[in-house]
């Protein structure tokens, strides 16, 4: 098996509950960004298309998104593990209970912030894919379509992970801010995502 595929499969371990939907969604966005860079690279020098600078800019942006979203999958796993760790803290005394309560809340905030950042990355990847539509190598059309579907899945999955964590955040101001950011991403992306 290709070593790159082996490395990728280690990200999603079916026996590790911390690598769930948030991780999978972020990695889907990372794959979409990688495919986007590939399609742009395959479009350089093709007659009747865009300039080399146009495609190099797309490649550069896509590579940044690919790395940040792949890393974002790992960070999402860590954030969920922090939630589990906070619930395991001792609660024998009032002081321990206060410390535990604060740790749980901080962990839930992080568990919503991480997929929110990954959702933004997926949304940026979708915009980059749309930039290539109609001006990329026609022989790579299916690759660009796959990138679009992966970025869609990544964005929807990241948003779902933000939404499910919000009810656990008791600070109303923080909750409202995160919800507002999530709604802004949905609103910005709805023309090509929420059907």
Secondary structure, DSSP 8 states (H G I E B T S, - for coil): --HHHHHHHHHS-TT-TTSSHHHHHHHHHHHHHHHHHHHHHHHTT-TTS--HHHHHHHHHHHHHHHHHHHHHHHHHHHHHHHHHHHHTS--SSHHHHHHHHHHHHHHHHHHHHHHHHHHHHHHHHHHHHHHHTTSS-GGGHHHHHHHHHHHHHHHHHHHHHHHHHHTT---HHHHHHHHHHHHHHHHHHTTTS--
